[in-house]
């Protein structure tokens, strides 16, 4: 009879310990979930920004393929190229523009 009374007192303690362990696991999981949601929001923001950049670059490529004036402007601005019949004067400390490669 004494062993049944002892076991009757241990069950609530065991049950409370299991519930406390489950609560701890759920609390840590909720904290982890919150961090993952923030990370997902940041990844979506980065993806949206990169998508805009890709669209802008695609439009620029299309413009350079179709418009020779835009291509020449980009070559002058980005690569410092000059035409065969042009003379470029640079001041001290200025970078000298590259010459256009000979056409074949």
SULNOR-V154544 format. One record per residue. N is the residue number from 0. RES is the residue in one letter. PHI is phi in degrees with one decimal (999 if undefined). OMEGA is omega in whole degrees, 0 to 359 (999 if undefined). Layout:
n	res	phi	omega
N	RES	PHI	OMEGA
N	RES	PHI	OMEGA
This chain:
n	res	phi	omega
0	X	999	181
1	X	-68.2	181
2	X	-70.8	178
3	X	-69.9	178
4	X	-69.6	178
5	X	-65.8	181
6	X	-67.0	179
7	X	-66.6	179
8	X	-81.9	181
9	X	-77.1	183
10	X	-59.4	177
11	X	-62.1	178
12	X	-67.3	178
13	X	-64.5	179
14	X	-62.5	179
15	X	-64.6	179
16	X	-65.4	179
17	X	-65.6	178
18	X	-63.9	178
19	X	-64.7	178
20	X	-64.3	178
21	X	-62.6	179
22	X	-62.9	178
23	X	-63.2	179
24	X	-63.8	179
25	X	-65.5	180
26	X	-63.6	178
27	X	-66.4	178
28	X	-65.7	178
29	X	-65.4	178
30	X	-64.7	178
31	X	-64.9	179
32	X	-62.4	179
33	X	-62.5	178
34	X	-64.6	179
35	X	-67.7	178
36	X	-65.5	176
37	X	-64.5	179
38	X	-64.6	178
39	X	-64.5	179
40	X	-63.0	179
41	X	-66.7	179
42	X	-64.9	178
43	X	-65.8	177
44	X	-62.7	178
45	X	-63.2	179
46	X	-63.1	179
47	X	-64.5	179
48	X	-64.3	179
49	X	-66.4	177
50	X	-64.7	177
51	X	-63.1	179
52	X	-62.4	179
53	X	-63.1	179
54	X	-64.0	179
55	X	-63.9	178
56	X	-65.5	178
57	X	-63.9	178
58	X	-63.4	179
59	X	-65.3	178
60	X	-62.6	179
61	X	-62.1	179
62	X	-63.6	180
63	X	-68.5	179
64	X	-72.1	187
65	X	-98.9	187
66	X	-115.8	181
67	X	-66.4	178
68	X	-65.4	178
69	X	-64.8	178
70	X	-64.4	179
71	X	-65.1	179
72	X	-61.3	180
73	X	-67.5	179
74	X	-64.5	179
75	X	-69.1	185
76	X	-72.1	189
77	X	-85.8	185
78	X	-112.5	178
79	X	70.3	181
80	X	-76.6	176
81	X	-130.8	180
82	X	-76.2	181
83	X	-65.3	184
84	X	-95.3	182
85	X	-108.2	176
86	X	-116.6	182
87	X	-113.7	176
88	X	-106.9	179
89	X	-121.4	178
90	X	-87.1	179
91	X	-63.5	179
92	X	83.5	179
93	X	-90.5	179
94	X	-80.6	180
95	X	-76.5	180
96	X	-68.5	180
97	X	-76.8	177
98	X	-88.1	178
99	X	-69.9	178
100	X	-65.8	181
101	X	-62.2	179
102	X	-79.5	182
103	X	-96.3	999
